[in-house]
Amino acid sequence: MATHEPENPSGSFRLTARLCMGACHAPRPPDPNSLPDRLSYNGRMHIRPFEPRDQSAARQLILNGLGEHFGWIDEMRNPDLDDIAAHYLARGHVFVVAEPHPGGELTGAGALLVGLEDGGQIVRMSVAPAHRRHGLGRELVHHLVEAARQRRLRRVIVETNNDWYDPIRLYQRCGFSEYHRDEESVYLSLSLIPTRQDGG
């Protein structure tokens, strides 16, 4: 599952398959100790921060997911994937990968753009076909939402194609609600503002 179309985005939150990096405000540098590695996916999958050694595998995982959905992929339209560390980590964003054990083959990836109008946006979500429908996508989303909470962001949004039904259902199961839809995309949001019921 990869959740973003291979097109250049436009607009304040249209940061999907090809990210217009530099269009958002510079976020606070993340605390490298704020999100420790953890075992997820029923204890079988390890979700951890992206490292430079993951570059080739993470890029290919995401491009494969896009190609699977669209039937083609123009690699030139995804420049952020050519240097993930520079486009995400160096700008204070979050990028994580999943593997069955340390040093294993990457089975999932996802990123959180921070510094967007007091909110964040999940992008580059992708799960290898053999590991879908086992909860890994949900674990990746929860991991990124927790990263947003720790950065005290007010909301997290996501944009995906309006005919990409599995990702839409995934985000809805994770508590996201649709707030806009157009000819190509559906936009979902999750509020992180504590309510009175939450004790906020």
Secondary structure, DSSP 8 states (H G I E B T S, - for coil): -B---SS---STT---SS--TTSS-------TTSS--EEETTTTEEEEE--GGGHHHHHHHHHHHHHHHHS---GGG-GGGG-HHHHTGGGT-EEEEEESSTT----EEEEEEEEETTEEEEEEEEE-GGGTTTTHHHHHHHHHHHHHHHTT-SEEEEEEETT-HHHHHHHHHTT-EEEEE-SSEEEEEEE-S--TTTT-
